[in-house]
């Protein structure tokens, strides 16, 4: 049997198996939120757990609506908001959908 | 029977559906790829940690790093100015190993064989991998400047561009210098590690001089046509804080060093009291010897969606060894962002899932310009399908509005959090 045929057969089996692989689908959903939130972590701490003595807010456990409102305010501001040094620049890289994913992820962290 | 490797080869051309098969027909353990990360800096340590986090600890990760301590390049210019100590910038891997179950090997990699997918260690061990994350940092090309290699070897002309013994030695040279001396720093053409770093160093040395040796001068010899990052802000800081003290000379290529004297093609020699020359940089020797440096045998080309090497797709190259996409700085923050993209990609691939087609990377870089002021540059980068590369997203970048003292505290906070995020 050629590799090609073996590969096709194995692929078919795999696709059947995939239908049963729901735990992996869950992981993929988690990965979407976790990997997007990881872009915040260098400043705001892994999974939003900023070091307690730092000036960056802890995002873990932040109220979802508050997070959405602040991020959209930063993103849509044309000038530098008061008391904000950097987030009005960074927020402009995120879509509504991505901000929603982040809000849900951080609200679900303790 | 097909081995896993043969299987992967045989299915390589048949698309995602076939690739999906593997994890579900093998036992859970066999489905987990053998992942080895080379280099424990901001890139490698972050990749190791986030592969563990994103896979919910289901993928085992081995991290190879020769040093037991991490000495942070970010913040090291404050050690040179005397505002911080080496202890302040020295971290270790204890938390990383303990919190995330990473298999840490303190050894040096002697050879990476991308054909056999093996890694030979100096200690004699040979590891095999399914996926390798390569984050070995930079090496220096001393021989582009005459006599530099010998003078550096003798400890006379330092770079201090890998934080460690040279950082301490450069600080000692500055402390030993009499008031009225000249500190000169020479900067190579970009790309090099940490674009704003040389200007930060010049600023912090000037800050030290202003406080302790006010008759002294700082001369910056820059092969680039202008300050390569945050130019307007650095100029503003120099005019405000160090008028008459900093002499900036762009478009000037250092040809040779003779003791502490710098020589140029046309311009007059410049004699320094403390001479700090940053040599040309390239991908670490290990990456070049493995045949991964695709661009002038200097930087490693990658597919920017996954950071897979163009030469060997099971090696993901991140950090300063990699050929950067447009406006992608060689910074610790950027290496960490790349590491997270790679971690997510490896976890997705291991599960037979498609990789994220829309990765986001952030770079934030604070530079200290005095003992109480810092400035930043920030950018958000995303995949641009039309150009098949990563670019800064529209309007998603900027620098400090002005010299704001509050940013000094943000810079300190950034260090604490990225240290936790990378090594904690």
Interface residues (C-beta under 8 A of the other chain):
Chain A: X3 X4 X6 X7 X8 X10 X11 X13 X14 X15 X17 X18 X20 X21 X24 X27 X28 X30 X31 X32 X34 X35 X36 X38 X39 X40 X41 X42 X43 X44 X45 X46 X47 X50 X51 X53 X54 X55 X56 X80 X85 X86 X88 X89 X90 X92 X93 X94 X98
Chain B: X2 X6 X7 X9 X10 X11 X14 X17 X18 X20 X21 X22 X23 X24 X25 X49 X50 X53 X54 X55 X56 X333 X336 X337 X340 X341 X343 X344 X347 X348 X351 X352 X353 X356 X359 X360 X361 X362 X364 X376 X378 X379 X380 X381 X382 X393 X394 X395 X396 X397 X398 X400 X401 X404 X406 X407 X409 X410 X412 X413 X414 X416 X417 X418 X420 X421 X422 X424
